[in-house]
Amino acid sequence: MTKIEKIKKRLENKEELIRCAEEFNIIGDLTRLKICYLLCRYKELSVGEIAEIIGVSTSAVSHTLRKLRESGLVKDRRDFRHVYYQLRQTPLATMLKERLNNL
């Protein structure tokens, strides 16, 4: 098998490529990236804390966190009236931590 054939074969796994593109797209938004930055630095934060820190409405933060949760990047924990979020242990989260912790 030639070098070109090997490379082409690797690109045939479209599901993995699509998943990778979706993961990078999810952090492509500045608000989502700010939230990821905070969750890289602090183990767990509530929706209200995140909203206050980044200066965005609570509903906008909740909406953004829902997208991050649906993508599998964050997980939540409910404590009575408050919902707390933290990063999941994923390859993308590891890469984000390495990159964002140097800011």
C-alpha positions in Angstrom: 0.0 0.0 0.0 1.4 3.4 -1.0 1.7 6.4 1.3 -1.2 8.1 -0.5 -3.4 5.1 -0.2 -2.7 4.9 3.5 -3.6 8.5 4.0 -6.8 8.1 1.9 -7.8 5.1 4.0 -7.4 7.1 7.2 -9.7 9.8 5.8 -12.4 7.3 5.1 -13.4 7.3 8.7 -15.8 10.2 8.2 -17.7 9.6 11.5 -14.6 10.4 13.5 -13.7 13.4 11.3 -17.3 14.7 11.7 -17.2 14.2 15.4 -13.8 16.1 15.6 -15.2 19.0 13.5 -18.3 19.2 15.8 -16.1 19.3 18.9 -14.0 22.1 17.6 -17.0 23.9 16.4 -18.6 23.8 19.8 -15.7 25.8 21.3 -15.5 28.2 18.3 -17.9 30.6 20.0 -16.3 33.2 22.3 -18.9 32.8 25.0 -18.5 29.0 25.0 -14.7 29.4 25.0 -14.9 31.8 28.0 -17.0 29.3 29.9 -14.6 26.5 29.1 -11.7 28.7 30.3 -13.5 29.3 33.6 -14.2 25.6 34.0 -10.6 24.8 33.2 -9.5 27.0 36.0 -12.2 26.3 38.6 -13.4 22.8 39.3 -17.1 23.7 39.4 -19.1 26.9 39.0 -22.9 27.7 39.0 -24.7 29.2 36.1 -25.2 32.4 38.1 -21.5 32.6 38.9 -20.5 32.1 35.3 -23.0 34.7 34.2 -21.7 37.3 36.6 -18.1 36.7 35.8 -18.4 36.9 32.0 -21.1 39.6 32.0 -23.8 37.7 30.1 -27.4 37.0 31.2 -28.2 33.8 33.2 -30.5 32.6 30.4 -27.7 33.1 27.8 -25.3 31.1 30.0 -27.8 28.4 30.6 -28.4 28.1 26.8 -24.7 27.9 26.1 -24.1 25.4 28.9 -26.9 23.2 27.5 -25.0 23.1 24.2 -21.8 22.2 25.9 -23.6 19.5 27.9 -25.2 18.1 24.8 -21.8 17.9 23.1 -20.5 15.9 26.1 -17.9 18.6 27.1 -19.5 19.5 30.5 -21.6 17.8 33.1 -24.0 19.3 35.6 -25.0 18.8 39.2 -28.1 20.1 40.7 -28.1 21.4 44.3 -31.6 22.5 45.2 -32.1 25.7 43.2 -28.6 25.9 41.8 -27.0 24.0 38.9 -23.2 23.6 38.9 -21.1 22.7 35.9 -17.7 21.2 35.4 -15.7 19.9 32.5 -15.9 16.2 31.7 -12.7 14.2 31.3 -12.5 14.1 27.5 -9.6 14.4 25.1 -11.0 17.8 24.0 -11.2 19.0 27.6 -7.6 17.9 28.2 -6.4 19.8 25.2 -8.4 22.8 26.3 -7.0 22.7 29.8 -3.4 22.6 28.4 -4.1 25.5 26.1 -6.3 27.7 28.3 -4.3 27.3 31.5 -1.4 29.1 29.9 -3.4 32.3 29.4 
